[in-house]
Structure formats: structure tokens, C-alpha cells
């Protein structure tokens, strides 16, 4: 039906449509082989679902950003076009606005669609072959043959016992044991600890490096703004996925392994249990949230300090607003503080929605899918409203733009494009105030939703748990 309708309206040749189907088929083949490879390479298969989500989103965002950064002056494809399905699709359907390389430029630049399909096929065959070989030998546990001896020094540094040991070093428990368990259980293995600190350190080094390269002239202001936006958006997307995955499995996992039945025999109330889940998961996520917020804070402080000391020449951008030229900060000095008003409650909202679906779902996969759908619908609706209303509406536009994390961050880095109508009529300062008011309203709204969901879950906790009692 889609093919027939496209042919009816015209403008797209049939070969391009079949080429689009081929790109999608190659992407599906690659996704399936990666999913198989992840499930075979992890000792706990359900964790592979989350690892796949994070890897796919990060890969698409990074390759798209690199394509923009390395794009030729006159426009056209790059080597990253052939390894990103959306860019390959764009090269196929928009040959004039996104032209391919001339003859002799190289196979990947001349034929990005063919290169994408070929690369996907080769990688898929390789992954399926390695996965089959691994499964044939009995899995990673048999191949690794991990030692059960003494405790290595690197495990002792993080307070861990020997791998596979039946006991571990004692730890100090918080006042609410549920909150402590949620925060501590996420760092129970060397792999989890290493990945968490890798994200924090890599994000911090990358954020500081962006600012340093910009201030030393190695990056233009436009390149810095693009790099800052893609970095912060990508990191927040990863944090939101982690929040959704950890919270959506927090209760359903305990129901499946029987831990919830044991907890219900204790004097702990539903309110204490749910609050402990929320507090523990948020405490675990807080260092991860500080990475994108810290990047924005450092960039904003750099601009503010340079402007306060009279050295604003390298931190302001001349922008054309109607018939005048206005010097606008490359990043609003208050960007990090304003973003924290929305980002922190939004992550708590993601955690609370995940807990709600985890409570009422029978299994872990169902709770992850349900929570992801709700979070995507809310974030997408609020973000699109703010994205389109911000530049078009006088006062309400910046306020709506401040309700969602993505549109808010865009307006702090690109205030003219994000709040054009108000900036052109009243200037940058009133628009900044309206944006801050919108961020405060958005944070209050997310906090109110978290409180409402918590109270609703507390009232229906006993009925829901008894209804699903014994579910595995």
C-alpha cells in the first residue's frame, strides 16, 4: 500500500523505494545478528536487551554527529553515511541536497547504499558464526573457565569478594534497606562498576575537552555548539534508558525470583518499599545525570566568566534577528542550572513510570516495553510542542520550550533559533527569564506526576501484588 500511494503522488522512482526496502532489510539483518551476539555473549540474557538499546541509540547519534562534523564544505556524503541506515536512506532519497561522491572518491562515498547493505551482511554473517561457535562450545562460562581462587586486588579495591564466592565483605546499610539495596546492587560486579565509571570519566573528559578546544580556537563556535548539543542529548538519552531499564525490572525481577514474597512477610509498608525503590535508583543514577549537567554547567560558567571579565569576544555569536545583528552568548551562562530544574525531576519521572509498569506487569520484558512506550510518548509530545512553539510564540513559546529537557537544552545553546519570536521582539534577557520560568514549571510538573504515581501505587500495591502473586 505504501508503495502504491508513493507512486500515485509521484516524485520518487520505484528503484528508490525498493532501495529503501533493501536498506531496511539490511538494518533488520544487522539488528537481529547483534541481538543474537549479545544474548550469547552475556551470562544473563535479559541484560542484553538493555545493552542493545543503549548501544543502538548511541551508535546512531554518534555517527550522525560525526557525519555533520566531517561533511564537505559544499555538502555531500561522508564515510559515516555508509554505516548509518538513516544517512544512507537520505543519500538515496535526496541526491541533490545530499550528493554522493564523484567517481574516484572511493566505494563508500560513491555507493553508500550498496556499502551499507554489504557491510551489514558481512558483519551479520560474522556475528552469527561467532555466536554459533560460542554456543556450540557450551557458552562463555565454559570458555572463560573463571578462577574461583582468592580475591584479586582490583576486586578488593571496590569492596568485592572473589568471583562466585558465597559471601562478601560487610557493608554499611542505610536507614531504608530497600533504598540501599537498589543503589548498592547495581554495583555488585566488576563489569557494572567499570561501565559506570567509564561513562562518568569519559563524559567528563569529553565535556571539558569540548570547552578547552573551543577556547583555544581548535573548534569554531558553531562546531562547539553542535558538539555540545549532540553530547548532552546523547548522554541524557543513555541516562533515560538506564533509568527506564533499571526501574522497569526492579519489582518484576523480585516477583520472578521470589524475593518479593519474602519482603512482604516483613513489617515494611508499601510506602516505605516504593519510596526506597525510587530513592535508591535515583541515588544510583545521580552521578550519571551529573555528567551532561556538568558539561552544560562548565560551558555556561566559561561564557559567564568571560563576559564578566570583559573577554566576551570569544564567547558571543553575531546573529541576524530581523534587520539587526545581535551578539548572543554561545551558551547561556545559566544553562546548567536551568537544565537541572527539569532534568532531575524528569529522570525521577522515568524511574517512577518504570516502577509502575514493573509492579503491574507479569514479566520483565513486558514492563520494559510498557514503560518505554509511556516515557517516549510523554517526552516526545512535550518535546515536539516546545520545539515548535518556542520559535513561533511570543511569551508562551519559551515557557513551553522549557518544559522538556531536549527543547530546553536546545534553547540554552541556540537561544535565537529556539526562541526567535521573543528574542526578535523583546531581546535575549526576557526570553531567558521566560525559559527559566518554563523550566521551573516543568520541574514542578514532573515532580507532581512522580508524587501522584507514588500515591496511586501505594494505594493499589496490595491488590496488585496479590493478583500477580506466584507469577514467574
Secondary structure, 3 states (H helix, E strand, C coil): CHHHHHHHHCCCCHHHHHHHHHHHHHHHHHHHHHHHHHHHHCCCCCHHHHHHHHHHHHHHHHHHHHHHHCCCCCCCCCCCHHHCHHHHHHHHHCCCCCCCCCCCCCHHHHCHHHHHHHHHHHHHHHHHHHHHHHHHCCCHHHHHCCCCCCCCHHHHHCCCCCCCCCCCCCCCCCCCHHHHHHHHHCCCCHHHHHHHHHHHHHHHHHHHHHHHHHHCCCCCHHHHHHHHHHHHHHHHHHHHHHHHHHHHCCCHHHHHHCHHHHHCCCCCCHHHHHHHHHHHHHHHHHHHHHHHHHHHHHHHHHHHHHHHCCCHHHCEEEEEECCEEEEEECCCCCHHHHHHHHHHHHHHHHHHHHHHHHHHCCCHHHHHHHHHHHHHHHHHHHHHHHHHHHHHCCCHHHHHHCCCHHHHHHHHHCHHHHCHHHHHHHCHHHHHHHHHHHHHHHHHHHHHHHHHHHHHHHHHHHHHHHHCCCCC
